[in-house]
Amino acid sequence: MPALFLGQLKKGESYGRNDGSRWQCWIPHRRQHLFAGPRGEQDGQAHPEHPGALQGHSGDAEMKIKDCWLTPNRWSRPQRRLPTIKGIVIHWVANPNTTAEANRNFFESRKTGDKGFGSAHEIIGNQGEIIRCIPEHEMAYHVGSKSYQKEGIKRLSTYPNNCTYGIECCHTDRAGRMKQATVVTLIERLAILCNRWQLNPLTDLYLHQEIVGWKDCHRWWVNNPDDWQALKWLVKAKMDTGETSMDFK
């Protein structure tokens, strides 16, 4: 099994153990390079009818989700049905220190057609807030390309937009470092979605780069592959036990 850590560890530092019944994963006590700062207060807006939860899915309780659907249009919300979801693709917004709302509004601005195609199903902000842009049963334009990796085509389809769910992550610098709140929310969100769609987090979570081959998205995990593997194991631990035992002190 891979090392379960986020960021570089000191030699001899413990990072995980298998006690025979479940995986316990934690972050060493010192602040890791991945995180840009301490976790902040979540300021997302809950669904008006279900405070703190996403309507229709009790597993989303305690997650602060704001539905801010894009206007139907050819360029960012084509309203094409997503018949099945075979994987979840993780992205970075590529605009340091911007908010989830600002990036949602950029997707909205694409409706005029002068900025090309592009969107994602949801965006996780720097405070751990979630803005959903496109309903999960509709296709988003988040992983389009003129060419794809052979493995991506084999496992997904010749046009992966039609069978994947896209999540954008806000970050604080050009290296792709994220606030702790963003990463924690991402892990929790991925666990919920993988359970909902019966996906295996070790095989059905993808970076944008892993599908198209040429784009360094999500940049942090492209450049820190051990951290990417660790994140997938943390999602699995969350699914298996309901917790990750992560210590961010």
HUCORQUI-V116560 format. One line per field, one symbol per residue. phi: phi as a letter, one per 30 degrees, with the letter a starting at -180 (. if undefined). psi: psi as a letter, one per 40 degrees, with the letter a starting at -180 (. if undefined). burial: # if it has 24 or more other ideal C-beta (glycine too) atoms within 12 Angstrom, else .. A space follows every 50 residues. Layout:
phi=???
psi=???
burial=???
//
This chain:
phi=.ddcbbjdcdeiddbaaccjcadcbbcedddcddddlddcddbdcddecb eibdejbddceiccbcdbdddeadcbbdhddcdabcacccbcdibeicdd ddddddedddddjdcidlaadabcddcidbcccbedccdcccbdadbbde dddddcadbeedabccbccdacbddjdbdeeddddeedddddddddchcc ddbccbdeddcciccdbdeedddbddddddddddddddddbiachdccd
psi=iihgihiiiihehieiiheedihhhihidihiddheiihihhfihihdeg heihhehdeeiehhhhhgiihhidddgefhhgdiheihhhiieegifiid ddddddddeeeeeeeaihiidihhieeeihhhdhieeiiigefiieiiid dddddciegedeeihhhihiieieeeiiidddddddddddddddddefih eeeehiiddddddehghhddddegddddddddddddddddeeiefhhf.
burial=..#####.#.....##......######...#.###.....#.##..... ...#.....#..########....####...#..############..## #.######.##.....####################.########..#.. .#..##...#############..#####################.#.#. ##.#########..#.######.#.###############...#.#.#.
//
